Amino acid sequence: MPVQPALDLAELRSALTEKAAPWRFAYTSMTALTEEERVVRLGVALPENLDEEQVSLQAEAAEASARAARAENAGAPVAFDLRNVSGVNYTTPVEDQGQCGSCVAFGTIGVLEHVTRYTRGTPSLPVDLSEAQMFYCWGAAAGANCNTGWMPGPALDAAVNNGVTFADYFPYTAGNQACTVNADWPNHLCKAVSWQNLTNNPAAMKQYISQYGSITACFYVYQDFFSYGGGIYRHVTGGLAGGHCVTLVGYDDNQGCWIAKNSWGTGWGVGGFFEIAYGQCNIEGWAVCGVPGTTLRTWLPNQLILGLWSNEVDDNVWAYGSLRGWLKLDGVATPTGQAMLDELAAAKAKGTMVGLYENAGEVDQLYAW
Amino acid sequence: MVQKASTPRMKPPSVAQEASLAGTSAPSIPDAASAGATAAAQAAPTAQPPGATTTTVTDGDGAAAQRVGGPPVARAAGVTPATGSATGTWQSGVTVDALWSINQIRNAWMHVVNIGWVKIFNGSDGAFTALNTLASQARQTGRPVTYRQESDGMVHEIYLW
């Protein structure tokens, strides 16, 4: 779609004042860019023949639907924020996609990272995954590039079938480029166990967020969104700029809003996060996807062993690592499993670090330093 | 408190004990004369290691609290723990202060402060060895354990913290 003339920020301020300031205006990392540069970051192609008027009319009904889908009725809390779950922050740092329509890679990787941490109860687990591999390898293979953007569905298919390596094996830089990932990537990997389409199902969205930590969602971006500086966003003024993908990290039924992590750096929004009212910009109605778990295959950072466990079932020994939580020891044979247990027990007794190689929830190798 | 010096000793094998060595379920009997005098005063095994499990402290709630996040309720996707039976009695946050074993197949016991001697599950080599390692580490480090004792009198599950 053609790039709109840049929004007059004085007009935006005036419009916000007229509408009792539902959210705060700010000069952000995005307002400093040209309109052409801004729309490059909207990497989800809008549906053909999109009727903007119809979208606007549907917002009210969508908001009512999302409000009616009370989280409590889905067995979820009234409000949830992954940045503060009983005082614990499970989110990974806000990133900046730069001048590339790679928001789908960031929106989906955010989900994988958050689900990995939250489902394991490990808020400090280092899990910085490679948006570069997701976009420049798996996306490119599907025909995506910085100019075309992509969609969350095929990205999550790749996360299930291939997995995504860690950022140190292919760090992200903005701009179309070759897939130059470290050849060892299959041994340094996170995979999604599956993914589920939650589009137009706000009750399931809330249930998924509160149970697994995050979901991804796409929505229509209007020009005023670039100058968002806090509060609950609603479209006030400005034309439709494009489609965008983000990571939803929470919701609040009392305030009627979703909480999201964007990929425009910490200089936009509230440290990179924003709140958007239920029903706005088709946030519940476009490529909403949830991931109910991940598996890792990687050397974990050195950590302490805090607990050990076994029972009457053979070869069923588990160790609790300070960073990772519970992991089963995979000794292949009973004597090897016993050797692993002996080594970890000694490390635990001594209070020294161990290195664990995790493969799909089990320890395949270990060092006791 | 059980001291190292109170380690039970075997008396010369009787016919019954020889039968035990041949595979019957009869437990071995530490030497009551040589070890029992000391052991009795210190709650060490006298007739046999399990003799002093009369002070049972049930703390099911405490055990459940310890289990949160542990293998039986692991939240991460992927591996599902094999939980076996879970109908026994839990003891939570207790201390192992002595161990006992004998030259019989899978016959080892741990002594728990304020509880007494309890036998380690003997159903298979793998489970027996792993549980005995946990008990040994608990005894060596003085760290608390939470364990499950089944109606067969044996310890079937141990958390070592």
Interface residues (C-beta under 8 A of the other chain):
Chain A: T119 R120 G121 V193 P292 G293 T294 T295 L306 G307 L308 W309 S310 N311 E312 V313 D314 D315 N316 V317 W318 Y320 G325 W326 K328 T334 G337 Q338 L341 D342 A345 K348 A349 A360 G361 E362
Chain B: G69 G70 P71 A74 R75 A76 A77 G78 V79 P81 A82 T83 G84 S85 F121 G123 S124 D125 G126 A127 T129 A130 L131 T133 L134 Q137 Q140 T141 R148 H156 E157 I158 Y159 L160 W161
